[in-house]
């Protein structure tokens, strides 16, 4: 059975950083009803400070 095509998830702060295992990602944030994944805690903090910059 072919694997279902999932859209890739990227860290909003690092567009080239793909979150390959979102289920294991602990740096998440709910933003405007959308769950976001961050590669590091620092990225998450950067985003929280200025979310408009990244959306
Ligand atoms: Zn990042």
mmCIF file of the protein (N, C-alpha, C, O) and its ligand, coordinates in Angstrom:
data_MODEL
# 
_entry.id   MODEL 
# 
loop_
_entity.id 
_entity.type 
_entity.pdbx_number_of_molecules 
1 polymer     1 
2 non-polymer 1 
# 
_entity_poly.entity_id                      1 
_entity_poly.type                           'polypeptide(L)' 
_entity_poly.nstd_linkage                   no 
_entity_poly.nstd_monomer                   no 
_entity_poly.pdbx_seq_one_letter_code       
;(UNK)(UNK)(UNK)(UNK)(UNK)(UNK)(UNK)(UNK)(UNK)(UNK)(UNK)(UNK)(UNK)(UNK)(UNK)(UNK)
(UNK)(UNK)(UNK)(UNK)(UNK)(UNK)(UNK)(UNK)(UNK)(UNK)(UNK)(UNK)(UNK)(UNK)(UNK)(UNK)
(UNK)(UNK)(UNK)(UNK)(UNK)(UNK)(UNK)(UNK)(UNK)(UNK)(UNK)(UNK)(UNK)(UNK)(UNK)(UNK)
(UNK)(UNK)(UNK)(UNK)(UNK)(UNK)(UNK)
;
_entity_poly.pdbx_seq_one_letter_code_can   XXXXXXXXXXXXXXXXXXXXXXXXXXXXXXXXXXXXXXXXXXXXXXXXXXXXXXX 
_entity_poly.pdbx_strand_id                 A 
# 
loop_
_entity_poly_seq.entity_id 
_entity_poly_seq.num 
_entity_poly_seq.mon_id 
_entity_poly_seq.hetero 
1 1  UNK n 
1 2  UNK n 
1 3  UNK n 
1 4  UNK n 
1 5  UNK n 
1 6  UNK n 
1 7  UNK n 
1 8  UNK n 
1 9  UNK n 
1 10 UNK n 
1 11 UNK n 
1 12 UNK n 
1 13 UNK n 
1 14 UNK n 
1 15 UNK n 
1 16 UNK n 
1 17 UNK n 
1 18 UNK n 
1 19 UNK n 
1 20 UNK n 
1 21 UNK n 
1 22 UNK n 
1 23 UNK n 
1 24 UNK n 
1 25 UNK n 
1 26 UNK n 
1 27 UNK n 
1 28 UNK n 
1 29 UNK n 
1 30 UNK n 
1 31 UNK n 
1 32 UNK n 
1 33 UNK n 
1 34 UNK n 
1 35 UNK n 
1 36 UNK n 
1 37 UNK n 
1 38 UNK n 
1 39 UNK n 
1 40 UNK n 
1 41 UNK n 
1 42 UNK n 
1 43 UNK n 
1 44 UNK n 
1 45 UNK n 
1 46 UNK n 
1 47 UNK n 
1 48 UNK n 
1 49 UNK n 
1 50 UNK n 
1 51 UNK n 
1 52 UNK n 
1 53 UNK n 
1 54 UNK n 
1 55 UNK n 
# 
loop_
_struct_asym.id 
_struct_asym.entity_id 
A 1 
B 2 
# 
loop_
_chem_comp.id 
_chem_comp.type 
_chem_comp.mon_nstd_flag 
UNK 'L-peptide linking' . 
ZN  non-polymer         . 
# 
_pdbx_entity_nonpoly.entity_id   2 
_pdbx_entity_nonpoly.name        ? 
_pdbx_entity_nonpoly.comp_id     ZN 
# 
_pdbx_nonpoly_scheme.asym_id         B 
_pdbx_nonpoly_scheme.entity_id       2 
_pdbx_nonpoly_scheme.mon_id          ZN 
_pdbx_nonpoly_scheme.ndb_seq_num     1 
_pdbx_nonpoly_scheme.pdb_seq_num     101 
_pdbx_nonpoly_scheme.auth_seq_num    101 
_pdbx_nonpoly_scheme.pdb_mon_id      ZN 
_pdbx_nonpoly_scheme.auth_mon_id     ZN 
_pdbx_nonpoly_scheme.pdb_strand_id   A 
_pdbx_nonpoly_scheme.pdb_ins_code    . 
# 
loop_
_atom_site.group_PDB 
_atom_site.id 
_atom_site.type_symbol 
_atom_site.label_atom_id 
_atom_site.label_alt_id 
_atom_site.label_comp_id 
_atom_site.label_asym_id 
_atom_site.label_entity_id 
_atom_site.label_seq_id 
_atom_site.pdbx_PDB_ins_code 
_atom_site.Cartn_x 
_atom_site.Cartn_y 
_atom_site.Cartn_z 
_atom_site.occupancy 
_atom_site.B_iso_or_equiv 
_atom_site.pdbx_formal_charge 
_atom_site.auth_seq_id 
_atom_site.auth_comp_id 
_atom_site.auth_asym_id 
_atom_site.auth_atom_id 
_atom_site.pdbx_PDB_model_num 
ATOM   1   N  N  . UNK A 1 1  ? 0.843  -1.202 0.000  1.00 0.00 ? 1   UNK A N  1 
ATOM   2   C  CA . UNK A 1 1  ? 0.000  0.000  0.000  1.00 0.00 ? 1   UNK A CA 1 
ATOM   3   C  C  . UNK A 1 1  ? 0.878  1.252  0.000  1.00 0.00 ? 1   UNK A C  1 
ATOM   4   O  O  . UNK A 1 1  ? 1.725  1.426  0.877  1.00 0.00 ? 1   UNK A O  1 
ATOM   5   N  N  . UNK A 1 2  ? 0.671  2.112  -0.979 1.00 0.00 ? 2   UNK A N  1 
ATOM   6   C  CA . UNK A 1 2  ? 1.523  3.313  -1.040 1.00 0.00 ? 2   UNK A CA 1 
ATOM   7   C  C  . UNK A 1 2  ? 1.262  4.252  0.121  1.00 0.00 ? 2   UNK A C  1 
ATOM   8   O  O  . UNK A 1 2  ? 0.141  4.379  0.613  1.00 0.00 ? 2   UNK A O  1 
ATOM   9   N  N  . UNK A 1 3  ? 2.308  4.890  0.532  1.00 0.00 ? 3   UNK A N  1 
ATOM   10  C  CA . UNK A 1 3  ? 2.196  5.815  1.655  1.00 0.00 ? 3   UNK A CA 1 
ATOM   11  C  C  . UNK A 1 3  ? 1.399  7.042  1.235  1.00 0.00 ? 3   UNK A C  1 
ATOM   12  O  O  . UNK A 1 3  ? 1.627  7.618  0.172  1.00 0.00 ? 3   UNK A O  1 
ATOM   13  N  N  . UNK A 1 4  ? 0.482  7.419  2.072  1.00 0.00 ? 4   UNK A N  1 
ATOM   14  C  CA . UNK A 1 4  ? -0.333 8.595  1.759  1.00 0.00 ? 4   UNK A CA 1 
ATOM   15  C  C  . UNK A 1 4  ? 0.552  9.831  1.651  1.00 0.00 ? 4   UNK A C  1 
ATOM   16  O  O  . UNK A 1 4  ? 1.471  10.038 2.444  1.00 0.00 ? 4   UNK A O  1 
ATOM   17  N  N  . UNK A 1 5  ? 0.254  10.618 0.677  1.00 0.00 ? 5   UNK A N  1 
ATOM   18  C  CA . UNK A 1 5  ? 1.060  11.822 0.490  1.00 0.00 ? 5   UNK A CA 1 
ATOM   19  C  C  . UNK A 1 5  ? 0.719  12.845 1.554  1.00 0.00 ? 5   UNK A C  1 
ATOM   20  O  O  . UNK A 1 5  ? -0.409 13.325 1.668  1.00 0.00 ? 5   UNK A O  1 
ATOM   21  N  N  . UNK A 1 6  ? 1.741  13.154 2.324  1.00 0.00 ? 6   UNK A N  1 
ATOM   22  C  CA . UNK A 1 6  ? 1.534  14.155 3.363  1.00 0.00 ? 6   UNK A CA 1 
ATOM   23  C  C  . UNK A 1 6  ? 2.244  15.429 2.939  1.00 0.00 ? 6   UNK A C  1 
ATOM   24  O  O  . UNK A 1 6  ? 3.319  15.392 2.340  1.00 0.00 ? 6   UNK A O  1 
ATOM   25  N  N  . UNK A 1 7  ? 1.639  16.528 3.254  1.00 0.00 ? 7   UNK A N  1 
ATOM   26  C  CA . UNK A 1 7  ? 2.327  17.770 2.945  1.00 0.00 ? 7   UNK A CA 1 
ATOM   27  C  C  . UNK A 1 7  ? 3.469  17.936 3.931  1.00 0.00 ? 7   UNK A C  1 
ATOM   28  O  O  . UNK A 1 7  ? 3.353  17.606 5.111  1.00 0.00 ? 7   UNK A O  1 
ATOM   29  N  N  . UNK A 1 8  ? 4.541  18.440 3.431  1.00 0.00 ? 8   UNK A N  1 
ATOM   30  C  CA . UNK A 1 8  ? 5.713  18.592 4.285  1.00 0.00 ? 8   UNK A CA 1 
ATOM   31  C  C  . UNK A 1 8  ? 5.494  19.715 5.282  1.00 0.00 ? 8   UNK A C  1 
ATOM   32  O  O  . UNK A 1 8  ? 4.810  20.702 5.011  1.00 0.00 ? 8   UNK A O  1 
ATOM   33  N  N  . UNK A 1 9  ? 6.089  19.530 6.422  1.00 0.00 ? 9   UNK A N  1 
ATOM   34  C  CA . UNK A 1 9  ? 5.981  20.538 7.466  1.00 0.00 ? 9   UNK A CA 1 
ATOM   35  C  C  . UNK A 1 9  ? 7.346  21.175 7.667  1.00 0.00 ? 9   UNK A C  1 
ATOM   36  O  O  . UNK A 1 9  ? 8.360  20.495 7.820  1.00 0.00 ? 9   UNK A O  1 
ATOM   37  N  N  . UNK A 1 10 ? 7.338  22.480 7.661  1.00 0.00 ? 10  UNK A N  1 
ATOM   38  C  CA . UNK A 1 10 ? 8.594  23.191 7.848  1.00 0.00 ? 10  UNK A CA 1 
ATOM   39  C  C  . UNK A 1 10 ? 8.506  24.112 9.051  1.00 0.00 ? 10  UNK A C  1 
ATOM   40  O  O  . UNK A 1 10 ? 7.437  24.597 9.421  1.00 0.00 ? 10  UNK A O  1 
ATOM   41  N  N  . UNK A 1 11 ? 9.648  24.331 9.637  1.00 0.00 ? 11  UNK A N  1 
ATOM   42  C  CA . UNK A 1 11 ? 9.727  25.295 10.729 1.00 0.00 ? 11  UNK A CA 1 
ATOM   43  C  C  . UNK A 1 11 ? 9.465  26.694 10.146 1.00 0.00 ? 11  UNK A C  1 
ATOM   44  O  O  . UNK A 1 11 ? 10.118 27.084 9.178  1.00 0.00 ? 11  UNK A O  1 
ATOM   45  N  N  . UNK A 1 12 ? 8.533  27.442 10.713 1.00 0.00 ? 12  UNK A N  1 
ATOM   46  C  CA . UNK A 1 12 ? 8.205  28.760 10.158 1.00 0.00 ? 12  UNK A CA 1 
ATOM   47  C  C  . UNK A 1 12 ? 9.401  29.708 10.158 1.00 0.00 ? 12  UNK A C  1 
ATOM   48  O  O  . UNK A 1 12 ? 9.473  30.624 9.339  1.00 0.00 ? 12  UNK A O  1 
ATOM   49  N  N  . UNK A 1 13 ? 10.318 29.491 11.059 1.00 0.00 ? 13  UNK A N  1 
ATOM   50  C  CA . UNK A 1 13 ? 11.483 30.384 11.144 1.00 0.00 ? 13  UNK A CA 1 
ATOM   51  C  C  . UNK A 1 13 ? 12.598 29.955 10.198 1.00 0.00 ? 13  UNK A C  1 
ATOM   52  O  O  . UNK A 1 13 ? 13.436 30.767 9.805  1.00 0.00 ? 13  UNK A O  1 
ATOM   53  N  N  . UNK A 1 14 ? 12.603 28.695 9.839  1.00 0.00 ? 14  UNK A N  1 
ATOM   54  C  CA . UNK A 1 14 ? 13.643 28.171 8.959  1.00 0.00 ? 14  UNK A CA 1 
ATOM   55  C  C  . UNK A 1 14 ? 12.971 27.426 7.824  1.00 0.00 ? 14  UNK A C  1 
ATOM   56  O  O  . UNK A 1 14 ? 12.730 26.223 7.927  1.00 0.00 ? 14  UNK A O  1 
ATOM   57  N  N  . UNK A 1 15 ? 12.668 28.118 6.754  1.00 0.00 ? 15  UNK A N  1 
ATOM   58  C  CA . UNK A 1 15 ? 11.906 27.503 5.661  1.00 0.00 ? 15  UNK A CA 1 
ATOM   59  C  C  . UNK A 1 15 ? 12.539 26.255 5.067  1.00 0.00 ? 15  UNK A C  1 
ATOM   60  O  O  . UNK A 1 15 ? 11.860 25.467 4.408  1.00 0.00 ? 15  UNK A O  1 
ATOM   61  N  N  . UNK A 1 16 ? 13.820 26.070 5.291  1.00 0.00 ? 16  UNK A N  1 
ATOM   62  C  CA . UNK A 1 16 ? 14.478 24.892 4.719  1.00 0.00 ? 16  UNK A CA 1 
ATOM   63  C  C  . UNK A 1 16 ? 14.525 23.731 5.694  1.00 0.00 ? 16  UNK A C  1 
ATOM   64  O  O  . UNK A 1 16 ? 14.962 22.630 5.358  1.00 0.00 ? 16  UNK A O  1 
ATOM   65  N  N  . UNK A 1 17 ? 14.074 23.993 6.886  1.00 0.00 ? 17  UNK A N  1 
ATOM   66  C  CA . UNK A 1 17 ? 14.156 22.955 7.911  1.00 0.00 ? 17  UNK A CA 1 
ATOM   67  C  C  . UNK A 1 17 ? 12.858 22.168 7.951  1.00 0.00 ? 17  UNK A C  1 
ATOM   68  O  O  . UNK A 1 17 ? 11.846 22.631 8.478  1.00 0.00 ? 17  UNK A O  1 
ATOM   69  N  N  . UNK A 1 18 ? 12.906 21.002 7.399  1.00 0.00 ? 18  UNK A N  1 
ATOM   70  C  CA . UNK A 1 18 ? 11.711 20.178 7.388  1.00 0.00 ? 18  UNK A CA 1 
ATOM   71  C  C  . UNK A 1 18 ? 11.565 19.448 8.717  1.00 0.00 ? 18  UNK A C  1 
ATOM   72  O  O  . UNK A 1 18 ? 12.522 18.877 9.240  1.00 0.00 ? 18  UNK A O  1 
ATOM   73  N  N  . UNK A 1 19 ? 10.343 19.479 9.254  1.00 0.00 ? 19  UNK A N  1 
ATOM   74  C  CA . UNK A 1 19 ? 10.059 18.727 10.470 1.00 0.00 ? 19  UNK A CA 1 
ATOM   75  C  C  . UNK A 1 19 ? 9.640  17.340 10.019 1.00 0.00 ? 19  UNK A C  1 
ATOM   76  O  O  . UNK A 1 19 ? 8.507  17.127 9.587  1.00 0.00 ? 19  UNK A O  1 
ATOM   77  N  N  . UNK A 1 20 ? 10.550 16.419 10.125 1.00 0.00 ? 20  UNK A N  1 
ATOM   78  C  CA . UNK A 1 20 ? 10.281 15.088 9.579  1.00 0.00 ? 20  UNK A CA 1 
ATOM   79  C  C  . UNK A 1 20 ? 9.441  14.228 10.500 1.00 0.00 ? 20  UNK A C  1 
ATOM   80  O  O  . UNK A 1 20 ? 8.723  13.338 10.044 1.00 0.00 ? 20  UNK A O  1 
ATOM   81  N  N  . UNK A 1 21 ? 9.526  14.484 11.761 1.00 0.00 ? 21  UNK A N  1 
ATOM   82  C  CA . UNK A 1 21 ? 8.726  13.713 12.712 1.00 0.00 ? 21  UNK A CA 1 
ATOM   83  C  C  . UNK A 1 21 ? 7.921  14.642 13.611 1.00 0.00 ? 21  UNK A C  1 
ATOM   84  O  O  . UNK A 1 21 ? 8.240  14.815 14.788 1.00 0.00 ? 21  UNK A O  1 
ATOM   85  N  N  . UNK A 1 22 ? 6.896  15.224 13.057 1.00 0.00 ? 22  UNK A N  1 
ATOM   86  C  CA . UNK A 1 22 ? 6.105  16.174 13.849 1.00 0.00 ? 22  UNK A CA 1 
ATOM   87  C  C  . UNK A 1 22 ? 5.520  15.552 15.108 1.00 0.00 ? 22  UNK A C  1 
ATOM   88  O  O  . UNK A 1 22 ? 5.332  16.232 16.116 1.00 0.00 ? 22  UNK A O  1 
ATOM   89  N  N  . UNK A 1 23 ? 5.236  14.265 15.046 1.00 0.00 ? 23  UNK A N  1 
ATOM   90  C  CA . UNK A 1 23 ? 4.649  13.612 16.225 1.00 0.00 ? 23  UNK A CA 1 
ATOM   91  C  C  . UNK A 1 23 ? 5.656  13.557 17.371 1.00 0.00 ? 23  UNK A C  1 
ATOM   92  O  O  . UNK A 1 23 ? 5.282  13.367 18.529 1.00 0.00 ? 23  UNK A O  1 
ATOM   93  N  N  . UNK A 1 24 ? 6.926  13.723 17.040 1.00 0.00 ? 24  UNK A N  1 
ATOM   94  C  CA . UNK A 1 24 ? 7.953  13.701 18.086 1.00 0.00 ? 24  UNK A CA 1 
ATOM   95  C  C  . UNK A 1 24 ? 8.453  15.100 18.417 1.00 0.00 ? 24  UNK A C  1 
ATOM   96  O  O  . UNK A 1 24 ? 9.323  15.282 19.269 1.00 0.00 ? 24  UNK A O  1 
ATOM   97  N  N  . UNK A 1 25 ? 7.891  16.073 17.734 1.00 0.00 ? 25  UNK A N  1 
ATOM   98  C  CA . UNK A 1 25 ? 8.337  17.445 17.942 1.00 0.00 ? 25  UNK A CA 1 
ATOM   99  C  C  . UNK A 1 25 ? 7.684  18.022 19.196 1.00 0.00 ? 25  UNK A C  1 
ATOM   100 O  O  . UNK A 1 25 ? 6.460  18.025 19.330 1.00 0.00 ? 25  UNK A O  1 
ATOM   101 N  N  . UNK A 1 26 ? 8.506  18.502 20.096 1.00 0.00 ? 26  UNK A N  1 
ATOM   102 C  CA . UNK A 1 26 ? 7.945  19.036 21.344 1.00 0.00 ? 26  UNK A CA 1 
ATOM   103 C  C  . UNK A 1 26 ? 7.797  20.557 21.288 1.00 0.00 ? 26  UNK A C  1 
ATOM   104 O  O  . UNK A 1 26 ? 7.191  21.167 22.168 1.00 0.00 ? 26  UNK A O  1 
ATOM   105 N  N  . UNK A 1 27 ? 8.353  21.147 20.250 1.00 0.00 ? 27  UNK A N  1 
ATOM   106 C  CA . UNK A 1 27 ? 8.257  22.598 20.119 1.00 0.00 ? 27  UNK A CA 1 
ATOM   107 C  C  . UNK A 1 27 ? 7.110  22.952 19.181 1.00 0.00 ? 27  UNK A C  1 
ATOM   108 O  O  . UNK A 1 27 ? 7.307  23.240 18.000 1.00 0.00 ? 27  UNK A O  1 
ATOM   109 N  N  . UNK A 1 28 ? 5.925  22.921 19.738 1.00 0.00 ? 28  UNK A N  1 
ATOM   110 C  CA . UNK A 1 28 ? 4.756  23.210 18.915 1.00 0.00 ? 28  UNK A CA 1 
ATOM   111 C  C  . UNK A 1 28 ? 4.003  24.398 19.490 1.00 0.00 ? 28  UNK A C  1 
ATOM   112 O  O  . UNK A 1 28 ? 4.161  24.777 20.650 1.00 0.00 ? 28  UNK A O  1 
ATOM   113 N  N  . UNK A 1 29 ? 3.191  24.954 18.635 1.00 0.00 ? 29  UNK A N  1 
ATOM   114 C  CA . UNK A 1 29 ? 2.440  26.135 19.036 1.00 0.00 ? 29  UNK A CA 1 
ATOM   115 C  C  . UNK A 1 29 ? 1.164  26.185 18.205 1.00 0.00 ? 29  UNK A C  1 
ATOM   116 O  O  . UNK A 1 29 ? 1.166  25.915 17.004 1.00 0.00 ? 29  UNK A O  1 
ATOM   117 N  N  . UNK A 1 30 ? 0.078  26.539 18.882 1.00 0.00 ? 30  UNK A N  1 
ATOM   118 C  CA . UNK A 1 30 ? -1.168 26.677 18.163 1.00 0.00 ? 30  UNK A CA 1 
ATOM   119 C  C  . UNK A 1 30 ? -1.335 28.151 17.793 1.00 0.00 ? 30  UNK A C  1 
ATOM   120 O  O  . UNK A 1 30 ? -1.466 29.022 18.654 1.00 0.00 ? 30  UNK A O  1 
ATOM   121 N  N  . UNK A 1 31 ? -1.325 28.390 16.517 1.00 0.00 ? 31  UNK A N  1 
ATOM   122 C  CA . UNK A 1 31 ? -1.399 29.778 16.050 1.00 0.00 ? 31  UNK A CA 1 
ATOM   123 C  C  . UNK A 1 31 ? -2.547 29.908 15.061 1.00 0.00 ? 31  UNK A C  1 
ATOM   124 O  O  . UNK A 1 31 ? -2.537 29.289 13.997 1.00 0.00 ? 31  UNK A O  1 
ATOM   125 N  N  . UNK A 1 32 ? -3.529 30.712 15.418 1.00 0.00 ? 32  UNK A N  1 
ATOM   126 C  CA . UNK A 1 32 ? -4.707 30.895 14.562 1.00 0.00 ? 32  UNK A CA 1 
ATOM   127 C  C  . UNK A 1 32 ? -5.288 29.552 14.128 1.00 0.00 ? 32  UNK A C  1 
ATOM   128 O  O  . UNK A 1 32 ? -5.558 29.320 12.950 1.00 0.00 ? 32  UNK A O  1 
ATOM   129 N  N  . UNK A 1 33 ? -5.468 28.701 15.088 1.00 0.00 ? 33  UNK A N  1 
ATOM   130 C  CA . UNK A 1 33 ? -6.056 27.365 14.885 1.00 0.00 ? 33  UNK A CA 1 
ATOM   131 C  C  . UNK A 1 33 ? -5.189 26.428 14.070 1.00 0.00 ? 33  UNK A C  1 
ATOM   132 O  O  . UNK A 1 33 ? -5.631 25.347 13.681 1.00 0.00 ? 33  UNK A O  1 
ATOM   133 N  N  . UNK A 1 34 ? -3.984 26.827 13.814 1.00 0.00 ? 34  UNK A N  1 
ATOM   134 C  CA . UNK A 1 34 ? -3.098 25.975 13.046 1.00 0.00 ? 34  UNK A CA 1 
ATOM   135 C  C  . UNK A 1 34 ? -1.942 25.543 13.925 1.00 0.00 ? 34  UNK A C  1 
ATOM   136 O  O  . UNK A 1 34 ? -1.349 26.354 14.637 1.00 0.00 ? 34  UNK A O  1 
ATOM   137 N  N  . UNK A 1 35 ? -1.635 24.286 13.871 1.00 0.00 ? 35  UNK A N  1 
ATOM   138 C  CA . UNK A 1 35 ? -0.536 23.812 14.691 1.00 0.00 ? 35  UNK A CA 1 
ATOM   139 C  C  . UNK A 1 35 ? 0.779  24.009 13.950 1.00 0.00 ? 35  UNK A C  1 
ATOM   140 O  O  . UNK A 1 35 ? 0.947  23.588 12.806 1.00 0.00 ? 35  UNK A O  1 
ATOM   141 N  N  . UNK A 1 36 ? 1.684  24.650 14.630 1.00 0.00 ? 36  UNK A N  1 
ATOM   142 C  CA . UNK A 1 36 ? 2.977  24.916 14.022 1.00 0.00 ? 36  UNK A CA 1 
ATOM   143 C  C  . UNK A 1 36 ? 4.057  24.109 14.732 1.00 0.00 ? 36  UNK A C  1 
ATOM   144 O  O  . UNK A 1 36 ? 3.981  23.839 15.930 1.00 0.00 ? 36  UNK A O  1 
ATOM   145 N  N  . UNK A 1 37 ? 5.037  23.746 13.968 1.00 0.00 ? 37  UNK A N  1 
ATOM   146 C  CA . UNK A 1 37 ? 6.146  22.963 14.516 1.00 0.00 ? 37  UNK A CA 1 
ATOM   147 C  C  . UNK A 1 37 ? 7.438  23.739 14.335 1.00 0.00 ? 37  UNK A C  1 
ATOM   148 O  O  . UNK A 1 37 ? 7.672  24.354 13.295 1.00 0.00 ? 37  UNK A O  1 
ATOM   149 N  N  . UNK A 1 38 ? 8.256  23.702 15.348 1.00 0.00 ? 38  UNK A N  1 
ATOM   150 C  CA . UNK A 1 38 ? 9.522  24.422 15.295 1.00 0.00 ? 38  UNK A CA 1 
ATOM   151 C  C  . UNK A 1 38 ? 10.679 23.464 15.492 1.00 0.00 ? 38  UNK A C  1 
ATOM   152 O  O  . UNK A 1 38 ? 10.579 22.477 16.221 1.00 0.00 ? 38  UNK A O  1 
ATOM   153 N  N  . UNK A 1 39 ? 11.771 23.775 14.832 1.00 0.00 ? 39  UNK A N  1 
ATOM   154 C  CA . UNK A 1 39 ? 12.920 22.872 14.922 1.00 0.00 ? 39  UNK A CA 1 
ATOM   155 C  C  . UNK A 1 39 ? 13.576 22.970 16.289 1.00 0.00 ? 39  UNK A C  1 
ATOM   156 O  O  . UNK A 1 39 ? 14.103 21.983 16.802 1.00 0.00 ? 39  UNK A O  1 
ATOM   157 N  N  . UNK A 1 40 ? 13.547 24.135 16.868 1.00 0.00 ? 40  UNK A N  1 
ATOM   158 C  CA . UNK A 1 40 ? 14.144 24.290 18.194 1.00 0.00 ? 40  UNK A CA 1 
ATOM   159 C  C  . UNK A 1 40 ? 13.253 25.181 19.053 1.00 0.00 ? 40  UNK A C  1 
ATOM   160 O  O  . UNK A 1 40 ? 12.350 25.861 18.565 1.00 0.00 ? 40  UNK A O  1 
ATOM   161 N  N  . UNK A 1 41 ? 13.540 25.149 20.332 1.00 0.00 ? 41  UNK A N  1 
ATOM   162 C  CA . UNK A 1 41 ? 12.793 25.996 21.249 1.00 0.00 ? 41  UNK A CA 1 
ATOM   163 C  C  . UNK A 1 41 ? 13.050 27.467 20.933 1.00 0.00 ? 41  UNK A C  1 
ATOM   164 O  O  . UNK A 1 41 ? 12.169 28.314 21.089 1.00 0.00 ? 41  UNK A O  1 
ATOM   165 N  N  . UNK A 1 42 ? 14.246 27.749 20.495 1.00 0.00 ? 42  UNK A N  1 
ATOM   166 C  CA . UNK A 1 42 ? 14.609 29.128 20.169 1.00 0.00 ? 42  UNK A CA 1 
ATOM   167 C  C  . UNK A 1 42 ? 13.756 29.663 19.026 1.00 0.00 ? 42  UNK A C  1 
ATOM   168 O  O  . UNK A 1 42 ? 13.325 30.816 19.040 1.00 0.00 ? 42  UNK A O  1 
ATOM   169 N  N  . UNK A 1 43 ? 13.524 28.820 18.056 1.00 0.00 ? 43  UNK A N  1 
ATOM   170 C  CA . UNK A 1 43 ? 12.684 29.231 16.933 1.00 0.00 ? 43  UNK A CA 1 
ATOM   171 C  C  . UNK A 1 43 ? 11.280 29.560 17.420 1.00 0.00 ? 43  UNK A C  1 
ATOM   172 O  O  . UNK A 1 43 ? 10.665 30.541 17.001 1.00 0.00 ? 43  UNK A O  1 
ATOM   173 N  N  . UNK A 1 44 ? 10.804 28.727 18.300 1.00 0.00 ? 44  UNK A N  1 
ATOM   174 C  CA . UNK A 1 44 ? 9.468  28.947 18.831 1.00 0.00 ? 44  UNK A CA 1 
ATOM   175 C  C  . UNK A 1 44 ? 9.402  30.281 19.569 1.00 0.00 ? 44  UNK A C  1 
ATOM   176 O  O  . UNK A 1 44 ? 8.436  31.030 19.425 1.00 0.00 ? 44  UNK A O  1 
ATOM   177 N  N  . UNK A 1 45 ? 10.410 30.566 20.341 1.00 0.00 ? 45  UNK A N  1 
ATOM   178 C  CA . UNK A 1 45 ? 10.437 31.827 21.091 1.00 0.00 ? 45  UNK A CA 1 
ATOM   179 C  C  . UNK A 1 45 ? 10.527 33.019 20.155 1.00 0.00 ? 45  UNK A C  1 
ATOM   180 O  O  . UNK A 1 45 ? 9.913  34.059 20.391 1.00 0.00 ? 45  UNK A O  1 
ATOM   181 N  N  . UNK A 1 46 ? 11.286 32.857 19.108 1.00 0.00 ? 46  UNK A N  1 
ATOM   182 C  CA . UNK A 1 46 ? 11.389 33.931 18.114 1.00 0.00 ? 46  UNK A CA 1 
ATOM   183 C  C  . UNK A 1 46 ? 10.030 34.194 17.491 1.00 0.00 ? 46  UNK A C  1 
ATOM   184 O  O  . UNK A 1 46 ? 9.620  35.338 17.298 1.00 0.00 ? 46  UNK A O  1 
ATOM   185 N  N  . UNK A 1 47 ? 9.351  33.116 17.185 1.00 0.00 ? 47  UNK A N  1 
ATOM   186 C  CA . UNK A 1 47 ? 8.036  33.240 16.566 1.00 0.00 ? 47  UNK A CA 1 
ATOM   187 C  C  . UNK A 1 47 ? 7.039  33.897 17.517 1.00 0.00 ? 47  UNK A C  1 
ATOM   188 O  O  . UNK A 1 47 ? 6.255  34.757 17.116 1.00 0.00 ? 47  UNK A O  1 
ATOM   189 N  N  . UNK A 1 48 ? 7.080  33.487 18.758 1.00 0.00 ? 48  UNK A N  1 
ATOM   190 C  CA . UNK A 1 48 ? 6.134  34.028 19.738 1.00 0.00 ? 48  UNK A CA 1 
ATOM   191 C  C  . UNK A 1 48 ? 6.325  35.530 19.937 1.00 0.00 ? 48  UNK A C  1 
ATOM   192 O  O  . UNK A 1 48 ? 5.369  36.257 20.203 1.00 0.00 ? 48  UNK A O  1 
ATOM   193 N  N  . UNK A 1 49 ? 7.543  35.973 19.809 1.00 0.00 ? 49  UNK A N  1 
ATOM   194 C  CA . UNK A 1 49 ? 7.812  37.391 19.986 1.00 0.00 ? 49  UNK A CA 1 
ATOM   195 C  C  . UNK A 1 49 ? 7.204  38.223 18.870 1.00 0.00 ? 49  UNK A C  1 
ATOM   196 O  O  . UNK A 1 49 ? 6.728  39.336 19.092 1.00 0.00 ? 49  UNK A O  1 
ATOM   197 N  N  . UNK A 1 50 ? 7.228  37.673 17.687 1.00 0.00 ? 50  UNK A N  1 
ATOM   198 C  CA . UNK A 1 50 ? 6.800  38.443 16.536 1.00 0.00 ? 50  UNK A CA 1 
ATOM   199 C  C  . UNK A 1 50 ? 6.176  37.541 15.464 1.00 0.00 ? 50  UNK A C  1 
ATOM   200 O  O  . UNK A 1 50 ? 6.734  37.366 14.381 1.00 0.00 ? 50  UNK A O  1 
ATOM   201 N  N  . UNK A 1 51 ? 5.023  36.979 15.785 1.00 0.00 ? 51  UNK A N  1 
ATOM   202 C  CA . UNK A 1 51 ? 4.418  36.007 14.864 1.00 0.00 ? 51  UNK A CA 1 
ATOM   203 C  C  . UNK A 1 51 ? 4.105  36.562 13.477 1.00 0.00 ? 51  UNK A C  1 
ATOM   204 O  O  . UNK A 1 51 ? 4.201  35.844 12.482 1.00 0.00 ? 51  UNK A O  1 
ATOM   205 N  N  . UNK A 1 52 ? 3.740  37.813 13.412 1.00 0.00 ? 52  UNK A N  1 
ATOM   206 C  CA . UNK A 1 52 ? 3.335  38.386 12.115 1.00 0.00 ? 52  UNK A CA 1 
ATOM   207 C  C  . UNK A 1 52 ? 4.476  38.357 11.111 1.00 0.00 ? 52  UNK A C  1 
ATOM   208 O  O  . UNK A 1 52 ? 4.262  38.315 9.900  1.00 0.00 ? 52  UNK A O  1 
ATOM   209 N  N  . UNK A 1 53 ? 5.667  38.380 11.633 1.00 0.00 ? 53  UNK A N  1 
ATOM   210 C  CA . UNK A 1 53 ? 6.837  38.402 10.771 1.00 0.00 ? 53  UNK A CA 1 
ATOM   211 C  C  . UNK A 1 53 ? 6.985  37.101 9.983  1.00 0.00 ? 53  UNK A C  1 
ATOM   212 O  O  . UNK A 1 53 ? 7.587  37.069 8.909  1.00 0.00 ? 53  UNK A O  1 
ATOM   213 N  N  . UNK A 1 54 ? 6.429  36.049 10.535 1.00 0.00 ? 54  UNK A N  1 
ATOM   214 C  CA . UNK A 1 54 ? 6.675  34.729 9.927  1.00 0.00 ? 54  UNK A CA 1 
ATOM   215 C  C  . UNK A 1 54 ? 5.471  34.167 9.190  1.00 0.00 ? 54  UNK A C  1 
ATOM   216 O  O  . UNK A 1 54 ? 5.582  33.179 8.465  1.00 0.00 ? 54  UNK A O  1 
ATOM   217 N  N  . UNK A 1 55 ? 4.342  34.787 9.375  1.00 0.00 ? 55  UNK A N  1 
ATOM   218 C  CA . UNK A 1 55 ? 3.140  34.219 8.743  1.00 0.00 ? 55  UNK A CA 1 
ATOM   219 C  C  . UNK A 1 55 ? 2.944  34.783 7.337  1.00 0.00 ? 55  UNK A C  1 
ATOM   220 O  O  . UNK A 1 55 ? 1.986  34.420 6.655  1.00 0.00 ? 55  UNK A O  1 
HETATM 221 ZN ZN . ZN  B 2 .  ? 13.553 26.765 13.043 1.00 0.00 ? 101 ZN  A ZN 1 
# 
